[in-house]
Amino acid sequence: MAELGGKGVTAGKIASNVQKKLTRAQEKVLQKLGKADETKDEQFEQCVQNFNKQLSEGTRLQKDLRTYLASVKAMHEASKKLTECLQEVYEPDWPGRDDTNKIAENNDLLWTDFHQKLVDQALLTMDTYLGQFPDIKSRIAKRGRKLVDYDSARHHFEALQTAKKKDETKIAKAEEELVKAQKVFEEMNVDLQEELPSLWNSRVGFYVNTFQSIAGLEENFHKEMSKLNQNLHDVLLGLDKQYSSNAFPIKAQPSDSTPGKANKSPSPPPDGSPITSPETKTVNHELEPSSLEAPGASIPKSPSQPAEAAHAGAEAAGSEAAAGAEASKTEADSGSASSSLPAVVVETFPATVNGTVEGGASSERADMPPGFLFKVQAMHDYTATDSDELQLKAGDVVLVIPFENPEDQDEGWLMGVKESDWIQHKELDQCRGVFPENFTERVQ
């Protein structure tokens, strides 16, 4: 039979896949309606819950670790800028010039070494740890599909056995299909029953090693950085001693809420003379017109206006504004006042691009397959283990489309067609298939 499509999918395989999907969909409906029993494994379901919890915790730890590394990188850059500033202001004839240069160099090396060791001993280990989850997650999903196939084959075989008119040929074929489906399911089930508990138990050792590595690296880094800071302190102490007569006095400035000098009680002079209050001076700060506008208020801005007049004008404006506000409040309380400002109606219109309403259906690209949703790109290779699955290589772009029957979609799986296959054939039946969502990332 001639091969069709880029994958070499035959017409027989397409028909087989369609029939398999229909059978699974029918089986799920019967199970949901309670008309067909469903094979349950509570122990395995608990393992799956633990797996999902472990994956969620690991993903969060990876995200926070990357944020931590970004912060270390930012601190490195800030520290480098600070030491460069010290080198620039440290004049050549000052003592310890060479020492400050050496300290700055070692400071940069320490930060670089600290960041690199965090990447090697924590982040790469984290990536390796999480790298095993996508494959196991896809196998869990596939086990679920094979379990539905097994239940369907079992029910079909039981129905033929209990039929009034028995067909031994059909019964034999149904039994053969049941044995085959059971074998496929049990092989996958046994492997996962062994791997999931082992993976769950490995989390303790991983967390211990990761945080021990981070703590040890931080401890060594701060020890070495403390030595450098002590060396810098000693160099600056030597500079201070040589230029001690030119010490720069640092005086505390009062905050906005602290009373000024005129309100503070100065210390008595040494000669015992009486304390005299310093003369108080008024400094006029020019205010923005918008902050002084009020009914009946007008603040002249002429350069020749005395400071006292401007100050008096501001006070008058404030008083009149306060009086007006009080009057408005009284009128509102009595219910006799109405707003003097006209109502403003704001009418919004949808944004348009080249005369087309943005976000409309007309923006859909005509060269995409029917029902096109979005694009994803494969981050890892994926080997198809069923005839209805897509074979993916890292970097492949897939056009995601909806399932013909939403009941066919398993959690964590998407339906799509490789962009290269669609461009070449423009036929969905030949090229489409399902693939694990966690092997890809959305690009459009």
Disulfide bonds with the S-S distance in Angstrom:
none
